[in-house]
Amino acid sequence: MSYVDGFVIAVPNANRDQFIAHASKFDAIFMEVGATRVMECWAEDVPEGELTDFRRAVQAKDDESVVFSWVEWPDKAARDAGMEKFMQDPRMQDASDCPFDGKRMIFGGFTPVVNLPG
């Protein structure tokens, strides 16, 4: 069964192109270490909720957009091995030059329970 790492971040609108370049560089590393798919999605239709919403979750400011991302892996063992390789990769030294505030990122690992068309 596959495994998914999910991420939600707030990115300054002025950094959109910089974010895309940054994500493309680091997402390629995910693919090299065993991920089967990576998606980076820029908010287009993200409504404000009455109690919670994506913007509040990452404390997005008026000049920021929410990015919803995920990395798919063949299974949790492949994810664990891949993430270890990812974090040890020398290219990760460049990760500190992030075009967003990583302190406001929310993330987690998930086991799919429904997968259509599968």
BELDA-V832760 format. One record per run of one state. SS is the DSSP state (a for helix, b for strand, c for the rest). FROM is the first residue (numbers start at 1). TO is the last residue. If there is no record, write none. Layout:
ss:from:to
SS:FROM:TO
SS:FROM:TO
This chain:
ss:from:to
c:1:2
b:3:12
a:13:32
c:33:34
b:35:42
c:43:53
a:54:57
c:58:63
b:64:73
c:74:75
a:76:88
c:89:89
a:90:96
c:97:99
b:100:100
c:101:101
a:102:104
c:105:105
b:106:111
c:112:118
